[in-house]
């Protein structure tokens, strides 16, 4: 279980970073892509960030020694 959580934390952190980068790119690019996906990407970022924080909390609580 500890190995799975330790693998999921960086995976969600990287996914959060990638969605953030694409969202910022969409913001600066503007146009149709920005109007269509910018808000959606930021919502995905918040969801992924929330999951990463929950996993960090679970790991720190469950696996403290």
PDB file of N, CA, C and O in Angstrom:
ATOM      1  N   UNK A   1       0.827  -1.198   0.000  1.00  0.00           N
ATOM      2  CA  UNK A   1       0.000   0.000   0.000  1.00  0.00           C
ATOM      3  C   UNK A   1       0.869   1.259   0.000  1.00  0.00           C
ATOM      4  O   UNK A   1       0.570   2.222  -0.705  1.00  0.00           O
ATOM      5  N   UNK A   2       1.933   1.248   0.784  1.00  0.00           N
ATOM      6  CA  UNK A   2       2.802   2.410   0.870  1.00  0.00           C
ATOM      7  C   UNK A   2       3.469   2.696  -0.472  1.00  0.00           C
ATOM      8  O   UNK A   2       3.633   3.855  -0.853  1.00  0.00           O
ATOM      9  N   UNK A   3       3.850   1.645  -1.181  1.00  0.00           N
ATOM     10  CA  UNK A   3       4.487   1.820  -2.484  1.00  0.00           C
ATOM     11  C   UNK A   3       3.523   2.453  -3.483  1.00  0.00           C
ATOM     12  O   UNK A   3       3.909   3.323  -4.264  1.00  0.00           O
ATOM     13  N   UNK A   4       2.270   2.010  -3.451  1.00  0.00           N
ATOM     14  CA  UNK A   4       1.269   2.551  -4.375  1.00  0.00           C
ATOM     15  C   UNK A   4       1.043   4.040  -4.109  1.00  0.00           C
ATOM     16  O   UNK A   4       1.009   4.845  -5.040  1.00  0.00           O
ATOM     17  N   UNK A   5       0.891   4.398  -2.842  1.00  0.00           N
ATOM     18  CA  UNK A   5       0.676   5.807  -2.500  1.00  0.00           C
ATOM     19  C   UNK A   5       1.903   6.631  -2.865  1.00  0.00           C
ATOM     20  O   UNK A   5       1.781   7.748  -3.369  1.00  0.00           O
ATOM     21  N   UNK A   6       3.094   6.073  -2.609  1.00  0.00           N
ATOM     22  CA  UNK A   6       4.321   6.800  -2.944  1.00  0.00           C
ATOM     23  C   UNK A   6       4.506   6.959  -4.446  1.00  0.00           C
ATOM     24  O   UNK A   6       5.208   7.874  -4.876  1.00  0.00           O
ATOM     25  N   UNK A   7       3.906   6.109  -5.246  1.00  0.00           N
ATOM     26  CA  UNK A   7       3.958   6.275  -6.701  1.00  0.00           C
ATOM     27  C   UNK A   7       2.868   7.220  -7.199  1.00  0.00           C
ATOM     28  O   UNK A   7       3.061   7.924  -8.191  1.00  0.00           O
ATOM     29  N   UNK A   8       1.735   7.238  -6.522  1.00  0.00           N
ATOM     30  CA  UNK A   8       0.624   8.092  -6.956  1.00  0.00           C
ATOM     31  C   UNK A   8       0.873   9.568  -6.668  1.00  0.00           C
ATOM     32  O   UNK A   8       0.446  10.425  -7.441  1.00  0.00           O
ATOM     33  N   UNK A   9       1.553   9.876  -5.574  1.00  0.00           N
ATOM     34  CA  UNK A   9       1.796  11.279  -5.216  1.00  0.00           C
ATOM     35  C   UNK A   9       2.570  12.002  -6.309  1.00  0.00           C
ATOM     36  O   UNK A   9       2.120  13.059  -6.752  1.00  0.00           O
ATOM     37  N   UNK A  10       3.726  11.484  -6.776  1.00  0.00           N
ATOM     38  CA  UNK A  10       4.418  12.189  -7.862  1.00  0.00           C
ATOM     39  C   UNK A  10       3.637  12.176  -9.174  1.00  0.00           C
ATOM     40  O   UNK A  10       3.727  13.121  -9.957  1.00  0.00           O
ATOM     41  N   UNK A  11       2.878  11.121  -9.416  1.00  0.00           N
ATOM     42  CA  UNK A  11       2.090  11.056 -10.652  1.00  0.00           C
ATOM     43  C   UNK A  11       1.045  12.170 -10.681  1.00  0.00           C
ATOM     44  O   UNK A  11       0.872  12.840 -11.699  1.00  0.00           O
ATOM     45  N   UNK A  12       0.354  12.364  -9.565  1.00  0.00           N
ATOM     46  CA  UNK A  12      -0.645  13.434  -9.521  1.00  0.00           C
ATOM     47  C   UNK A  12       0.007  14.809  -9.502  1.00  0.00           C
ATOM     48  O   UNK A  12      -0.555  15.766 -10.035  1.00  0.00           O
ATOM     49  N   UNK A  13       1.177  14.919  -8.900  1.00  0.00           N
ATOM     50  CA  UNK A  13       1.882  16.205  -8.910  1.00  0.00           C
ATOM     51  C   UNK A  13       2.317  16.573 -10.326  1.00  0.00           C
ATOM     52  O   UNK A  13       2.191  17.728 -10.733  1.00  0.00           O
ATOM     53  N   UNK A  14       2.824  15.608 -11.069  1.00  0.00           N
ATOM     54  CA  UNK A  14       3.232  15.860 -12.462  1.00  0.00           C
ATOM     55  C   UNK A  14       2.012  16.158 -13.325  1.00  0.00           C
ATOM     56  O   UNK A  14       2.056  17.055 -14.168  1.00  0.00           O
ATOM     57  N   UNK A  15       0.925  15.419 -13.125  1.00  0.00           N
ATOM     58  CA  UNK A  15      -0.301  15.674 -13.886  1.00  0.00           C
ATOM     59  C   UNK A  15      -0.826  17.080 -13.604  1.00  0.00           C
ATOM     60  O   UNK A  15      -1.273  17.773 -14.518  1.00  0.00           O
ATOM     61  N   UNK A  16      -0.772  17.498 -12.351  1.00  0.00           N
ATOM     62  CA  UNK A  16      -1.192  18.856 -11.987  1.00  0.00           C
ATOM     63  C   UNK A  16      -0.333  19.893 -12.702  1.00  0.00           C
ATOM     64  O   UNK A  16      -0.848  20.869 -13.246  1.00  0.00           O
ATOM     65  N   UNK A  17       0.971  19.675 -12.696  1.00  0.00           N
ATOM     66  CA  UNK A  17       1.886  20.605 -13.356  1.00  0.00           C
ATOM     67  C   UNK A  17       1.626  20.675 -14.863  1.00  0.00           C
ATOM     68  O   UNK A  17       1.636  21.761 -15.443  1.00  0.00           O
ATOM     69  N   UNK A  18       1.394  19.533 -15.493  1.00  0.00           N
ATOM     70  CA  UNK A  18       1.154  19.521 -16.935  1.00  0.00           C
ATOM     71  C   UNK A  18      -0.152  20.227 -17.297  1.00  0.00           C
ATOM     72  O   UNK A  18      -0.201  20.989 -18.263  1.00  0.00           O
ATOM     73  N   UNK A  19      -1.196  19.978 -16.529  1.00  0.00           N
ATOM     74  CA  UNK A  19      -2.475  20.650 -16.796  1.00  0.00           C
ATOM     75  C   UNK A  19      -2.334  22.147 -16.567  1.00  0.00           C
ATOM     76  O   UNK A  19      -2.903  22.943 -17.314  1.00  0.00           O
ATOM     77  N   UNK A  20      -1.582  22.538 -15.542  1.00  0.00           N
ATOM     78  CA  UNK A  20      -1.339  23.959 -15.295  1.00  0.00           C
ATOM     79  C   UNK A  20      -0.596  24.596 -16.465  1.00  0.00           C
ATOM     80  O   UNK A  20      -0.942  25.696 -16.894  1.00  0.00           O
ATOM     81  N   UNK A  21       0.421  23.912 -16.984  1.00  0.00           N
ATOM     82  CA  UNK A  21       1.183  24.458 -18.115  1.00  0.00           C
ATOM     83  C   UNK A  21       0.314  24.607 -19.362  1.00  0.00           C
ATOM     84  O   UNK A  21       0.392  25.621 -20.056  1.00  0.00           O
ATOM     85  N   UNK A  22      -0.502  23.612 -19.643  1.00  0.00           N
ATOM     86  CA  UNK A  22      -1.389  23.695 -20.815  1.00  0.00           C
ATOM     87  C   UNK A  22      -2.414  24.805 -20.611  1.00  0.00           C
ATOM     88  O   UNK A  22      -2.747  25.520 -21.556  1.00  0.00           O
ATOM     89  N   UNK A  23      -2.916  24.955 -19.387  1.00  0.00           N
ATOM     90  CA  UNK A  23      -3.875  26.024 -19.102  1.00  0.00           C
ATOM     91  C   UNK A  23      -3.269  27.402 -19.258  1.00  0.00           C
ATOM     92  O   UNK A  23      -3.917  28.301 -19.793  1.00  0.00           O
ATOM     93  N   UNK A  24      -2.035  27.590 -18.800  1.00  0.00           N
ATOM     94  CA  UNK A  24      -1.357  28.879 -18.969  1.00  0.00           C
ATOM     95  C   UNK A  24      -1.066  29.139 -20.438  1.00  0.00           C
ATOM     96  O   UNK A  24      -1.194  30.268 -20.911  1.00  0.00           O
ATOM     97  N   UNK A  25      -0.674  28.095 -21.160  1.00  0.00           N
ATOM     98  CA  UNK A  25      -0.443  28.236 -22.601  1.00  0.00           C
ATOM     99  C   UNK A  25      -1.728  28.669 -23.297  1.00  0.00           C
ATOM    100  O   UNK A  25      -1.704  29.547 -24.159  1.00  0.00           O
ATOM    101  N   UNK A  26      -2.851  28.055 -22.924  1.00  0.00           N
ATOM    102  CA  UNK A  26      -4.135  28.430 -23.524  1.00  0.00           C
ATOM    103  C   UNK A  26      -4.497  29.867 -23.192  1.00  0.00           C
ATOM    104  O   UNK A  26      -5.051  30.582 -24.027  1.00  0.00           O
ATOM    105  N   UNK A  27      -4.188  30.289 -21.981  1.00  0.00           N
ATOM    106  CA  UNK A  27      -4.493  31.652 -21.567  1.00  0.00           C
ATOM    107  C   UNK A  27      -3.718  32.672 -22.397  1.00  0.00           C
ATOM    108  O   UNK A  27      -4.283  33.667 -22.853  1.00  0.00           O
ATOM    109  N   UNK A  28      -2.430  32.425 -22.591  1.00  0.00           N
ATOM    110  CA  UNK A  28      -1.611  33.369 -23.348  1.00  0.00           C
ATOM    111  C   UNK A  28      -1.858  33.278 -24.850  1.00  0.00           C
ATOM    112  O   UNK A  28      -1.688  34.262 -25.571  1.00  0.00           O
ATOM    113  N   UNK A  29      -2.254  32.114 -25.315  1.00  0.00           N
ATOM    114  CA  UNK A  29      -2.516  31.954 -26.743  1.00  0.00           C
ATOM    115  C   UNK A  29      -3.792  32.688 -27.146  1.00  0.00           C
ATOM    116  O   UNK A  29      -3.855  33.316 -28.202  1.00  0.00           O
ATOM    117  N   UNK A  30      -4.795  32.598 -26.296  1.00  0.00           N
ATOM    118  CA  UNK A  30      -6.054  33.272 -26.575  1.00  0.00           C
ATOM    119  C   UNK A  30      -6.847  32.565 -27.654  1.00  0.00           C
ATOM    120  O   UNK A  30      -6.567  31.417 -27.998  1.00  0.00           O
ATOM    121  N   UNK A  31      -7.816  33.244 -28.172  1.00  0.00           N
ATOM    122  CA  UNK A  31      -8.596  32.711 -29.279  1.00  0.00           C
ATOM    123  C   UNK A  31      -9.600  31.657 -28.850  1.00  0.00           C
ATOM    124  O   UNK A  31     -10.019  31.591 -27.694  1.00  0.00           O
ATOM    125  N   UNK A  32      -9.967  30.844 -29.814  1.00  0.00           N
ATOM    126  CA  UNK A  32     -11.006  29.842 -29.614  1.00  0.00           C
ATOM    127  C   UNK A  32     -10.594  28.777 -28.600  1.00  0.00           C
ATOM    128  O   UNK A  32     -11.408  28.356 -27.777  1.00  0.00           O
ATOM    129  N   UNK A  33      -9.341  28.344 -28.655  1.00  0.00           N
ATOM    130  CA  UNK A  33      -8.861  27.324 -27.721  1.00  0.00           C
ATOM    131  C   UNK A  33      -8.962  27.819 -26.275  1.00  0.00           C
ATOM    132  O   UNK A  33      -9.347  27.062 -25.383  1.00  0.00           O
ATOM    133  N   UNK A  34      -8.622  29.070 -26.048  1.00  0.00           N
ATOM    134  CA  UNK A  34      -8.712  29.650 -24.714  1.00  0.00           C
ATOM    135  C   UNK A  34     -10.151  29.671 -24.234  1.00  0.00           C
ATOM    136  O   UNK A  34     -10.435  29.268 -23.107  1.00  0.00           O
ATOM    137  N   UNK A  35     -11.047  30.129 -25.062  1.00  0.00           N
ATOM    138  CA  UNK A  35     -12.454  30.200 -24.669  1.00  0.00           C
ATOM    139  C   UNK A  35     -13.026  28.822 -24.392  1.00  0.00           C
ATOM    140  O   UNK A  35     -13.875  28.667 -23.514  1.00  0.00           O
ATOM    141  N   UNK A  36     -12.572  27.821 -25.129  1.00  0.00           N
ATOM    142  CA  UNK A  36     -13.135  26.484 -24.986  1.00  0.00           C
ATOM    143  C   UNK A  36     -12.550  25.709 -23.803  1.00  0.00           C
ATOM    144  O   UNK A  36     -13.279  24.994 -23.116  1.00  0.00           O
ATOM    145  N   UNK A  37     -11.253  25.843 -23.559  1.00  0.00           N
ATOM    146  CA  UNK A  37     -10.601  24.925 -22.634  1.00  0.00           C
ATOM    147  C   UNK A  37      -9.941  25.552 -21.407  1.00  0.00           C
ATOM    148  O   UNK A  37      -9.600  24.816 -20.481  1.00  0.00           O
ATOM    149  N   UNK A  38      -9.748  26.831 -21.350  1.00  0.00           N
ATOM    150  CA  UNK A  38      -9.013  27.443 -20.257  1.00  0.00           C
ATOM    151  C   UNK A  38      -9.676  27.183 -18.904  1.00  0.00           C
ATOM    152  O   UNK A  38      -9.007  26.752 -17.966  1.00  0.00           O
ATOM    153  N   UNK A  39     -10.959  27.433 -18.793  1.00  0.00           N
ATOM    154  CA  UNK A  39     -11.669  27.224 -17.541  1.00  0.00           C
ATOM    155  C   UNK A  39     -11.731  25.743 -17.184  1.00  0.00           C
ATOM    156  O   UNK A  39     -11.582  25.381 -16.017  1.00  0.00           O
ATOM    157  N   UNK A  40     -11.947  24.898 -18.164  1.00  0.00           N
ATOM    158  CA  UNK A  40     -11.991  23.455 -17.927  1.00  0.00           C
ATOM    159  C   UNK A  40     -10.649  22.936 -17.421  1.00  0.00           C
ATOM    160  O   UNK A  40     -10.604  22.118 -16.502  1.00  0.00           O
ATOM    161  N   UNK A  41      -9.560  23.407 -18.017  1.00  0.00           N
ATOM    162  CA  UNK A  41      -8.229  22.974 -17.582  1.00  0.00           C
ATOM    163  C   UNK A  41      -7.929  23.417 -16.159  1.00  0.00           C
ATOM    164  O   UNK A  41      -7.316  22.666 -15.401  1.00  0.00           O
ATOM    165  N   UNK A  42      -8.344  24.611 -15.782  1.00  0.00           N
ATOM    166  CA  UNK A  42      -8.101  25.062 -14.416  1.00  0.00           C
ATOM    167  C   UNK A  42      -8.945  24.268 -13.414  1.00  0.00           C
ATOM    168  O   UNK A  42      -8.513  24.054 -12.282  1.00  0.00           O
ATOM    169  N   UNK A  43     -10.117  23.839 -13.808  1.00  0.00           N
ATOM    170  CA  UNK A  43     -10.916  22.985 -12.930  1.00  0.00           C
ATOM    171  C   UNK A  43     -10.256  21.618 -12.757  1.00  0.00           C
ATOM    172  O   UNK A  43     -10.242  21.068 -11.656  1.00  0.00           O
ATOM    173  N   UNK A  44      -9.712  21.073 -13.839  1.00  0.00           N
ATOM    174  CA  UNK A  44      -8.976  19.813 -13.739  1.00  0.00           C
ATOM    175  C   UNK A  44      -7.754  19.976 -12.851  1.00  0.00           C
ATOM    176  O   UNK A  44      -7.424  19.074 -12.081  1.00  0.00           O
ATOM    177  N   UNK A  45      -7.079  21.116 -12.948  1.00  0.00           N
ATOM    178  CA  UNK A  45      -5.906  21.371 -12.113  1.00  0.00           C
ATOM    179  C   UNK A  45      -6.282  21.356 -10.639  1.00  0.00           C
ATOM    180  O   UNK A  45      -5.574  20.770  -9.820  1.00  0.00           O
ATOM    181  N   UNK A  46      -7.384  21.994 -10.306  1.00  0.00           N
ATOM    182  CA  UNK A  46      -7.824  22.026  -8.913  1.00  0.00           C
ATOM    183  C   UNK A  46      -8.156  20.623  -8.425  1.00  0.00           C
ATOM    184  O   UNK A  46      -7.806  20.262  -7.302  1.00  0.00           O
ATOM    185  N   UNK A  47      -8.820  19.833  -9.246  1.00  0.00           N
ATOM    186  CA  UNK A  47      -9.161  18.461  -8.867  1.00  0.00           C
ATOM    187  C   UNK A  47      -7.905  17.616  -8.662  1.00  0.00           C
ATOM    188  O   UNK A  47      -7.796  16.906  -7.662  1.00  0.00           O
ATOM    189  N   UNK A  48      -6.964  17.684  -9.590  1.00  0.00           N
ATOM    190  CA  UNK A  48      -5.726  16.906  -9.465  1.00  0.00           C
ATOM    191  C   UNK A  48      -4.906  17.365  -8.263  1.00  0.00           C
ATOM    192  O   UNK A  48      -4.314  16.540  -7.567  1.00  0.00           O
ATOM    193  N   UNK A  49      -4.868  18.651  -8.021  1.00  0.00           N
ATOM    194  CA  UNK A  49      -4.141  19.183  -6.874  1.00  0.00           C
ATOM    195  C   UNK A  49      -4.784  18.723  -5.570  1.00  0.00           C
ATOM    196  O   UNK A  49      -4.078  18.391  -4.618  1.00  0.00           O
ATOM    197  N   UNK A  50      -6.096  18.700  -5.516  1.00  0.00           N
ATOM    198  CA  UNK A  50      -6.815  18.227  -4.340  1.00  0.00           C
ATOM    199  C   UNK A  50      -6.499  16.759  -4.057  1.00  0.00           C
ATOM    200  O   UNK A  50      -6.247  16.381  -2.913  1.00  0.00           O
ATOM    201  N   UNK A  51      -6.515  15.940  -5.100  1.00  0.00           N
ATOM    202  CA  UNK A  51      -6.204  14.526  -4.924  1.00  0.00           C
ATOM    203  C   UNK A  51      -4.769  14.336  -4.444  1.00  0.00           C
ATOM    204  O   UNK A  51      -4.514  13.498  -3.579  1.00  0.00           O
ATOM    205  N   UNK A  52      -3.831  15.102  -4.995  1.00  0.00           N
ATOM    206  CA  UNK A  52      -2.437  15.004  -4.563  1.00  0.00           C
ATOM    207  C   UNK A  52      -2.291  15.384  -3.092  1.00  0.00           C
ATOM    208  O   UNK A  52      -1.556  14.727  -2.356  1.00  0.00           O
ATOM    209  N   UNK A  53      -2.972  16.421  -2.663  1.00  0.00           N
ATOM    210  CA  UNK A  53      -2.886  16.848  -1.265  1.00  0.00           C
ATOM    211  C   UNK A  53      -3.516  15.800  -0.348  1.00  0.00           C
ATOM    212  O   UNK A  53      -2.983  15.525   0.728  1.00  0.00           O
ATOM    213  N   UNK A  54      -4.624  15.222  -0.751  1.00  0.00           N
ATOM    214  CA  UNK A  54      -5.256  14.157   0.042  1.00  0.00           C
ATOM    215  C   UNK A  54      -4.314  12.963   0.161  1.00  0.00           C
ATOM    216  O   UNK A  54      -4.179  12.393   1.243  1.00  0.00           O
ATOM    217  N   UNK A  55      -3.663  12.578  -0.929  1.00  0.00           N
ATOM    218  CA  UNK A  55      -2.720  11.467  -0.882  1.00  0.00           C
ATOM    219  C   UNK A  55      -1.526  11.767   0.020  1.00  0.00           C
ATOM    220  O   UNK A  55      -1.054  10.883   0.735  1.00  0.00           O
ATOM    221  N   UNK A  56      -1.039  12.992  -0.006  1.00  0.00           N
ATOM    222  CA  UNK A  56       0.055  13.375   0.889  1.00  0.00           C
ATOM    223  C   UNK A  56      -0.401  13.283   2.345  1.00  0.00           C
ATOM    224  O   UNK A  56       0.344  12.810   3.203  1.00  0.00           O
ATOM    225  N   UNK A  57      -1.612  13.730   2.617  1.00  0.00           N
ATOM    226  CA  UNK A  57      -2.151  13.621   3.970  1.00  0.00           C
ATOM    227  C   UNK A  57      -2.314  12.178   4.407  1.00  0.00           C
ATOM    228  O   UNK A  57      -1.969  11.836   5.538  1.00  0.00           O
ATOM    229  N   UNK A  58      -2.829  11.329   3.541  1.00  0.00           N
ATOM    230  CA  UNK A  58      -2.971   9.906   3.851  1.00  0.00           C
ATOM    231  C   UNK A  58      -1.614   9.278   4.118  1.00  0.00           C
ATOM    232  O   UNK A  58      -1.451   8.523   5.077  1.00  0.00           O
ATOM    233  N   UNK A  59      -0.643   9.588   3.272  1.00  0.00           N
ATOM    234  CA  UNK A  59       0.686   9.016   3.436  1.00  0.00           C
ATOM    235  C   UNK A  59       1.322   9.468   4.735  1.00  0.00           C
ATOM    236  O   UNK A  59       1.928   8.661   5.440  1.00  0.00           O
ATOM    237  N   UNK A  60       1.196  10.735   5.063  1.00  0.00           N
ATOM    238  CA  UNK A  60       1.839  11.236   6.282  1.00  0.00           C
ATOM    239  C   UNK A  60       1.134  10.717   7.535  1.00  0.00           C
ATOM    240  O   UNK A  60       1.775  10.532   8.569  1.00  0.00           O
ATOM    241  N   UNK A  61      -0.162  10.481   7.455  1.00  0.00           N
ATOM    242  CA  UNK A  61      -0.893   9.975   8.616  1.00  0.00           C
ATOM    243  C   UNK A  61      -0.725   8.464   8.770  1.00  0.00           C
ATOM    244  O   UNK A  61      -0.469   7.978   9.871  1.00  0.00           O
ATOM    245  N   UNK A  62      -0.867   7.727   7.683  1.00  0.00           N
ATOM    246  CA  UNK A  62      -0.878   6.274   7.751  1.00  0.00           C
ATOM    247  C   UNK A  62       0.505   5.658   7.879  1.00  0.00           C
ATOM    248  O   UNK A  62       0.654   4.588   8.468  1.00  0.00           O
ATOM    249  N   UNK A  63       1.519   6.320   7.334  1.00  0.00           N
ATOM    250  CA  UNK A  63       2.835   5.697   7.288  1.00  0.00           C
ATOM    251  C   UNK A  63       3.867   6.381   8.163  1.00  0.00           C
ATOM    252  O   UNK A  63       5.066   6.259   7.914  1.00  0.00           O
ATOM    253  N   UNK A  64       3.423   7.098   9.183  1.00  0.00           N
ATOM    254  CA  UNK A  64       4.383   7.722  10.079  1.00  0.00           C
ATOM    255  C   UNK A  64       4.972   6.661  11.006  1.00  0.00           C
ATOM    256  O   UNK A  64       4.274   5.753  11.457  1.00  0.00           O
ATOM    257  N   UNK A  65       6.224   6.791  11.272  1.00  0.00           N
ATOM    258  CA  UNK A  65       6.914   5.809  12.131  1.00  0.00           C
ATOM    259  C   UNK A  65       7.640   6.505  13.246  1.00  0.00           C
ATOM    260  O   UNK A  65       8.278   5.850  14.071  1.00  0.00           O
TER     261      UNK A  65
END
